[in-house]
Amino acid sequence: MIKASEFLLSQNQALLKNFSELQADANHTKPLIQFMKGDPTEFGHEQCKMSQIGYDIVKSEISKSQNHSYCHSTGTQPAKQAVAKHFGHGKNITENDVIITQGVNQGLFYCLLGLCDPGQNILVPELGFPFFDGIAQAYQVEVRKYKLQSDNKWQIDLEDLKSKLDVNTKFLYVINPSNPCGSVFSKEHVQEIINWANQNRVLIVADEIYYGMSFGEFVSFGELADEGPIICLGGMDKMFFTPGWQISWMIFYDKNHYADEIKQAMFNLCQLLLHANVFVMNSLPQILDQLTIYYAKDRMTHFKENHDFLIQELNQIRGLKCIPAQGTFYLAVLIDLDVFQVKNDTEFAKKLLKEENIMLLPLSWNGTEKYQGFRMLTIATKDIYIEMIARLKEFVLRL
C-alpha cells in the first residue's frame, strides 16, 4: 500500500475520521445534532441566507457570455474595483491593491508562501482558526502562539506578544471578529495592535471574514491602517451567507509602499491557482452596492438572541462555563474535565457523540491546549437548541 505523507496524516483530518467512524458505530435512535462546521446555511435559519436580490443579480450575470471565460489570475477588474470602493476606508485603495481569491484560506496560503522562508516564524492567536498550525510545518515555518485574555473579551496580551517576537518574525496574524471566540476588538484595541506592529516593524495579516458581524461597534484594521502595511482578508462567505460561492479578497493597505515587493509576489502566486468563478465575481459590484457591506451586520440581533439564550441555559449545566461573545455566530464554552471524567476536550466530544449523538468542535482543535471546551454555534433554530440542552442535561445526570 502506498502511504499518504506524514504531513497529511498528522493533521486534524484523522480526528474527523475518528468522529465519522464513532458515529457510524453508535447506531443512535436520536437524530444527530451537529455543530462542527462554521456554515451559516447549515440549519436553515431564515436569517442565514442571501437575499433574492443577490440571486437575481447572479442569474443575470450567468447569461453574459464574457462571464464564462478565463480572466486575470488576480480577479476581474469590476470585482476588484468594487472591493476597493467599498473597503477603501478613504485610504486611496484601488483595484491594484486587491486580489480576489477562492476563499480566505487561499489568501492565507498566499501570505505563507509570499512572505515566509524556512526557519522564519509567524505569530498566531491561541485560540484561533488553525489554518497555519499544520501547513506552516510543511514549509518549515515556525508557528508561535500568543495569548488571548479570556477574562478581557479575548483581547491580545501585548506583553506576551512581544515575548514571541524576534528578527525572524514575518507577520502577525489576527482574527477579528474571531473564530472560535466570537470576540470583536474595540477600536482602541485595534489601534493598540497597529501601534505595536508599527513600533516593531511587523506586517499585520488581518483575517476579517466575519467583517461587521458584531453585536456592537466593529472597526476594520483597514480603517485604522496608517504607517505600516496591513493585509486584510475578507469575503462573501459570512457577509452574504454564501460560503459555497468561495469569493473572497485580499486588500493591501500600504500608503508608504513598504510591501510593494510582497504584493507583487502575491500577484505572481495567483498564477498557480488561477482565479475564482467569473460570473460570481462580476456579480459582486451590484451585490455590494445593493445589499451593502452591512448585510450580515443587520441580522446580528437574531444571533444575539440565541447567544443570550445559550449562555443562560448552558451556564446552568454542571461543568460548563460560557465566555460571552461580542459578535459572529460563535461562543466558546469551557468544560471542567473532572466533572465529565475525561482527560481532554476531544475525549469529552467523543463521549458526548457516543452517548447523545451531539457532535461538537473541541477548542483544542483550534490550536490550543490551554483552553479545554467546545465551540458553540448561535445560528441554529431554537428547537435544535432546546433538544441539545435537554440531552446535555441527561448526559450530566449519568455522570
C-alpha positions in Angstrom: 0.0 0.0 0.0 1.2 3.5 -0.9 1.1 5.7 2.3 0.0 9.3 2.5 2.5 11.9 3.5 3.3 12.3 7.2 2.2 15.9 6.9 -1.3 14.9 6.0 -1.5 12.1 8.4 -0.6 14.4 11.2 -3.5 16.9 10.6 -6.9 17.1 12.2 -8.4 15.1 9.4 -7.5 12.0 11.4 -9.6 13.2 14.3 -12.5 14.0 12.0 -12.2 10.5 10.6 -12.5 9.1 14.2 -15.7 11.1 14.7 -17.2 9.6 11.5 -16.3 6.1 12.5 -17.7 6.6 16.0 -20.9 8.0 14.6 -21.3 5.0 12.3 -20.9 2.6 15.2 -23.2 4.3 17.6 -26.5 3.3 15.9 -28.4 6.1 17.6 -32.1 6.4 17.7 -31.7 10.1 18.4 -31.1 12.2 15.4 -27.6 13.8 15.0 -27.2 17.3 16.3 -24.0 18.6 14.5 -22.2 21.9 15.4 -18.9 21.2 13.7 -19.0 23.4 10.6 -18.9 27.2 10.7 -21.5 27.2 7.9 -24.3 29.8 8.5 -26.6 28.0 6.0 -26.4 24.6 7.8 -29.5 24.9 9.9 -32.0 26.6 7.7 -32.3 29.7 9.9 -34.4 32.2 7.9 -31.9 35.0 8.5 -29.0 33.0 7.2 -29.4 33.3 3.5 -28.7 35.5 0.6 -31.4 37.9 -0.4 -33.4 37.1 -3.6 -31.9 40.3 -4.9 -28.5 38.7 -4.8 -29.7 35.5 -6.5 -31.2 37.6 -9.3 -28.0 39.5 -9.8 -26.1 36.3 -10.2 -28.6 34.9 -12.6 -28.3 38.0 -14.8 -24.5 37.6 -14.9 -24.7 33.9 -15.8 -26.4 34.8 -19.1 -23.5 37.0 -20.3 -21.0 35.1 -22.5 -18.0 37.1 -21.3 -18.6 35.7 -17.8 -17.7 32.2 -18.9 -14.1 32.9 -19.9 -10.8 33.0 -18.2 -9.9 36.3 -16.6 -6.8 37.8 -15.0 -5.5 35.5 -12.3 -6.0 38.2 -9.6 -9.7 38.5 -10.4 -11.9 40.5 -12.8 -11.5 44.3 -12.9 -15.1 45.0 -11.9 -14.8 42.8 -8.8 -11.5 44.3 -7.7 -12.8 47.8 -8.3 -15.9 47.1 -6.2 -13.9 45.8 -3.3 -11.6 48.8 -3.4 -14.7 51.1 -3.5 -16.5 49.5 -0.5 -13.5 48.6 1.7 -11.1 51.5 0.8 -12.0 53.4 4.0 -10.7 56.6 2.4 -7.1 55.2 2.0 -6.9 55.6 -1.8 -7.2 51.9 -2.3 -7.5 50.9 -6.0 -8.0 47.7 -7.9 -4.2 47.4 -8.0 -4.3 46.8 -4.2 -6.9 43.9 -4.4 -6.7 40.2 -5.2 -9.8 38.1 -5.5 -9.2 34.6 -4.0 -11.1 31.4 -3.8 -11.9 31.6 -0.1 -9.9 33.3 2.6 -7.8 30.1 3.1 -6.3 30.8 -0.3 -5.3 34.3 0.9 -3.7 32.8 4.0 -1.8 30.3 1.9 -0.5 33.2 -0.3 0.6 35.0 2.8 2.6 32.0 4.0 4.2 31.4 0.6 4.7 35.1 -0.3 6.2 36.2 3.0 8.0 33.3 4.7 11.2 31.3 4.1 12.2 28.2 6.0 13.4 29.0 9.5 11.3 32.0 9.9 8.2 32.4 12.2 4.7 33.8 12.3 2.6 35.0 15.3 -0.9 33.4 15.6 -3.5 33.6 18.3 -4.3 30.9 20.9 -7.3 30.4 20.4 -7.8 30.9 16.7 -8.7 29.5 13.3 -5.9 26.9 13.0 -5.0 27.2 9.3 -1.3 27.7 9.8 -0.9 25.1 12.6 -0.2 22.3 10.2 0.5 23.8 6.8 3.3 26.0 8.0 5.2 23.0 9.2 5.4 21.7 5.7 7.3 24.9 4.7 9.5 24.7 7.8 7.9 27.9 9.2 7.5 28.1 13.0 4.1 29.0 14.4 4.4 30.9 17.6 1.2 31.2 19.7 0.4 34.5 21.5 -2.0 34.7 24.4 -5.6 36.0 24.3 -7.1 37.2 27.6 -10.3 35.1 28.1 -11.2 37.3 31.1 -10.9 40.5 29.0 -13.0 39.9 25.9 -10.2 37.8 24.3 -8.0 40.8 23.8 -4.4 40.2 22.8 -1.9 40.1 25.6 0.6 42.6 24.1 3.3 41.8 26.6 3.1 38.1 25.7 3.1 39.0 22.1 6.3 41.0 22.5 8.0 38.0 24.1 7.3 35.9 21.0 8.8 38.4 18.6 12.3 38.2 17.1 14.2 39.1 13.9 12.8 36.1 12.1 9.2 37.1 12.6 7.4 37.7 9.3 3.9 38.7 10.2 1.3 38.9 12.9 -1.9 37.1 12.2 -5.1 38.5 13.8 -8.6 37.2 13.6 -11.3 39.9 14.1 -14.1 39.2 14.6 -12.9 35.8 16.0 -13.4 32.2 15.1 -13.9 30.4 17.6 -14.1 33.0 20.4 -16.8 35.3 19.0 -14.8 38.3 20.2 -14.7 41.7 18.5 -11.8 44.0 19.2 -12.7 47.6 20.3 -11.4 50.5 18.2 -8.9 51.3 20.9 -7.5 47.7 20.9 -7.2 47.6 17.1 -5.2 50.9 17.4 -3.1 49.4 20.1 -2.3 46.4 18.0 -1.4 48.5 15.0 0.8 50.8 17.1 2.6 47.7 18.4 3.1 46.4 14.9 4.4 49.7 13.6 6.8 50.1 16.5 8.2 46.6 15.9 8.1 46.8 12.1 5.8 43.8 11.8 3.3 43.3 9.0 -0.3 42.6 10.1 -2.4 39.9 8.3 -6.0 40.6 9.5 -8.5 37.8 8.9 -11.8 39.7 8.7 -14.0 37.1 7.0 -16.6 37.9 9.7 -16.5 41.6 8.8 -19.1 43.6 10.5 -20.6 40.7 12.4 -20.7 42.4 15.7 -23.3 42.9 18.4 -22.0 46.5 18.7 -19.3 48.5 17.0 -16.9 46.9 14.5 -13.7 48.6 13.3 -11.7 47.1 10.5 -7.9 47.1 10.7 -8.1 48.7 7.2 -9.9 51.7 8.7 -7.1 52.5 11.0 -4.2 51.5 8.7 -1.7 54.3 8.5 2.1 53.9 8.6 2.8 50.2 8.4 1.5 47.7 5.9 -1.6 45.7 6.6 -3.2 42.9 4.6 -6.9 42.5 5.2 -8.7 39.3 4.2 -12.5 39.2 3.7 -15.1 37.6 1.6 -18.7 36.9 0.7 -18.9 33.7 2.8 -20.2 35.1 6.0 -21.1 38.6 4.9 -23.8 37.4 2.5 -24.2 33.8 3.8 -22.7 32.2 0.7 -19.8 30.0 1.9 -20.1 27.7 -1.1 -19.5 30.5 -3.6 -15.9 31.0 -2.3 -15.4 34.6 -3.4 -13.0 36.3 -1.1 -10.4 39.0 -1.3 -7.0 40.4 -0.1 -6.6 44.1 0.3 -3.2 45.8 0.7 -3.2 48.9 2.9 0.3 50.3 2.4 0.4 54.0 1.7 4.2 54.1 2.1 4.8 51.2 -0.3 6.8 49.2 2.2 5.2 46.0 0.9 5.3 46.5 -2.9 7.6 43.5 -3.4 5.3 41.4 -1.2 2.2 42.5 -3.2 4.0 41.6 -6.5 4.9 38.2 -5.1 1.2 37.6 -4.2 0.2 38.6 -7.8 2.7 36.1 -9.1 1.4 33.4 -6.8 -2.1 33.9 -8.2 -0.9 32.3 -11.5 -0.5 29.0 -9.7 -4.2 28.5 -8.9 -5.8 30.9 -11.4 -9.0 32.6 -10.4 -12.4 32.3 -8.7 -15.7 31.9 -10.5 -16.0 34.7 -13.1 -19.8 35.2 -13.1 -20.0 35.4 -9.3 -17.0 37.8 -9.2 -18.8 40.0 -11.7 -21.9 39.9 -9.6 -20.0 41.4 -6.7 -20.3 45.1 -7.7 -24.1 45.0 -7.8 -24.3 42.9 -4.6 -22.1 45.2 -2.6 -24.0 48.3 -4.0 -27.5 47.0 -3.4 -27.1 44.8 -0.3 -24.2 46.7 1.2 -21.4 45.6 3.5 -23.8 45.6 6.4 -26.0 42.8 5.2 -24.8 40.3 7.9 -24.5 43.1 10.5 -28.2 43.9 10.1 -29.0 40.3 11.1 -26.9 40.1 14.2 -29.8 40.8 16.5 -31.2 37.3 15.7 -27.9 35.6 16.6 -27.6 37.7 19.8 -31.0 36.3 21.0 -29.6 32.8 20.5 -26.3 33.8 22.1 -28.0 35.1 25.3 -30.3 32.0 25.5 -27.4 29.6 25.2 -25.4 31.4 27.9 -28.3 31.3 30.2 -29.0 27.6 29.7 -25.5 26.2 29.3 -24.2 28.0 32.4 -26.8 26.2 34.4 -25.3 22.8 33.4 -22.7 21.5 35.8 -19.2 21.5 34.3 -19.9 24.1 31.6 -18.9 27.8 31.5 -19.6 30.1 28.6 -17.4 33.1 27.8 -19.7 35.8 26.3 -19.0 36.8 22.7 -19.2 40.3 21.2 -20.2 39.1 17.7 -20.0 36.4 15.0 -22.1 33.3 15.4 -19.7 31.5 17.8 -19.5 31.1 21.5 -16.6 29.5 23.4 -17.7 27.1 26.2 -15.2 25.8 28.7 -15.6 22.4 30.3 -14.5 21.1 33.7 -12.6 17.9 32.8 -13.1 16.5 36.3 -16.9 16.8 36.2 -17.1 14.9 32.9 -14.4 12.4 33.9 -12.4 12.9 30.8 -8.7 13.7 30.2 -9.3 16.4 27.5 -12.0 18.0 25.4 -11.6 15.6 22.5 -12.4 12.7 24.8 -15.4 14.8 26.1 -16.6 15.3 22.5 -16.3 11.7 21.6 -18.1 10.6 24.7 -21.0 13.1 24.1 -21.3 11.9 20.5 -21.4 8.3 21.5 -24.0 8.8 24.3 -26.1 11.6 23.0 -25.3 11.9 19.2 -24.2 15.5 19.6 -21.2 16.5 17.6 -19.2 19.5 18.8 -15.9 21.0 17.8 -13.3 20.8 20.6 -11.5 24.0 21.4 -8.2 22.2 21.3 -8.7 21.6 17.6 -8.3 25.4 17.2 -4.7 25.3 18.2 -4.7 25.3 22.0 -4.0 23.1 24.9 -4.7 25.9 27.4 -8.4 26.0 26.8 -10.5 22.8 27.1 -14.0 23.1 25.8 -16.0 23.4 22.6 -17.2 26.0 20.1 -20.9 26.5 20.1 -22.7 28.0 17.1 -25.5 30.5 17.6 -27.2 30.2 14.1 -29.4 27.2 14.6 -33.2 27.3 15.2 -34.5 27.4 18.8 -35.9 23.9 18.6 -32.4 22.5 18.0 -31.0 24.2 21.0 -33.8 23.1 23.2 -33.2 19.5 22.2 -29.4 19.8 22.6 -29.7 21.3 26.1 -32.1 18.5 27.2 -29.6 15.9 26.0 -26.7 17.7 27.7 -28.6 17.6 31.0 -29.3 13.9 30.6 -25.6 13.4 29.8 -24.5 15.2 33.0 -27.1 13.3 35.2 -25.5 10.0 34.3 -22.0 11.1 35.5 
